[in-house]
Amino acid sequence: MSVYERFPVADLQGKQLDKIQSLEKELRQEIGENIVLIAYDEEGRNESNA
Protein backbone atom coordinates (compact mmCIF):
# COMPACT_ATOMS: atom_id res chain seq x y z
CA MET A 1 0.00 0.00 0.00
CA SER A 2 1.39 3.39 -1.01
CA VAL A 3 1.73 6.33 1.34
CA TYR A 4 -0.95 8.13 -0.72
CA GLU A 5 -3.41 5.31 -0.06
CA ARG A 6 -2.51 5.10 3.61
CA PHE A 7 -2.78 8.85 4.22
CA PRO A 8 -5.50 10.40 2.03
CA VAL A 9 -6.11 14.14 2.34
CA ALA A 10 -8.52 14.86 5.19
CA ASP A 11 -11.98 16.15 4.34
CA LEU A 12 -12.11 19.32 6.45
CA GLN A 13 -15.13 21.58 6.58
CA GLY A 14 -15.94 25.11 7.74
CA LYS A 15 -14.34 25.92 11.09
CA GLN A 16 -11.79 23.11 10.79
CA LEU A 17 -10.46 24.51 7.52
CA ASP A 18 -10.55 28.04 8.94
CA LYS A 19 -8.32 26.92 11.85
CA ILE A 20 -5.74 25.40 9.48
CA GLN A 21 -5.70 28.52 7.32
CA SER A 22 -5.38 30.76 10.39
CA LEU A 23 -2.39 28.77 11.64
CA GLU A 24 -0.78 28.97 8.18
CA LYS A 25 -1.15 32.75 8.26
CA GLU A 26 0.25 32.98 11.79
CA LEU A 27 3.29 30.88 10.88
CA ARG A 28 3.92 32.91 7.72
CA GLN A 29 3.99 36.10 9.77
CA GLU A 30 6.27 34.60 12.44
CA ILE A 31 8.93 33.17 10.15
CA GLY A 32 8.49 35.20 6.98
CA GLU A 33 8.10 32.17 4.73
CA ASN A 34 5.19 30.74 2.81
CA ILE A 35 3.90 27.88 4.99
CA VAL A 36 1.33 25.39 3.72
CA LEU A 37 -0.20 22.89 6.15
CA ILE A 38 -1.67 19.68 4.78
CA ALA A 39 -4.11 17.56 6.78
CA TYR A 40 -4.08 13.82 6.19
CA ASP A 41 -6.51 11.18 7.41
CA GLU A 42 -4.65 8.02 8.40
CA GLU A 43 -6.33 4.99 6.83
CA GLY A 44 -8.26 2.86 9.29
CA ARG A 45 -8.50 5.63 11.87
CA ASN A 46 -11.80 5.74 13.70
CA GLU A 47 -13.64 8.88 12.55
CA SER A 48 -15.17 9.36 16.00
CA ASN A 49 -11.67 10.25 17.27
CA ALA A 50 -11.25 13.04 14.71
NORMODA-V962502 format. One record per helix or strand of 2 or more residues. SS is the DSSP state (H for helix, E for strand). FROM is the first residue (numbers start at 1). LEN is the number of residues. If there is no record, write none. Layout:
SS;FROM;LEN  SS;FROM;LEN
This chain:
H;3;4  E;7;3  H;14;18  E;40;3  H;47;3
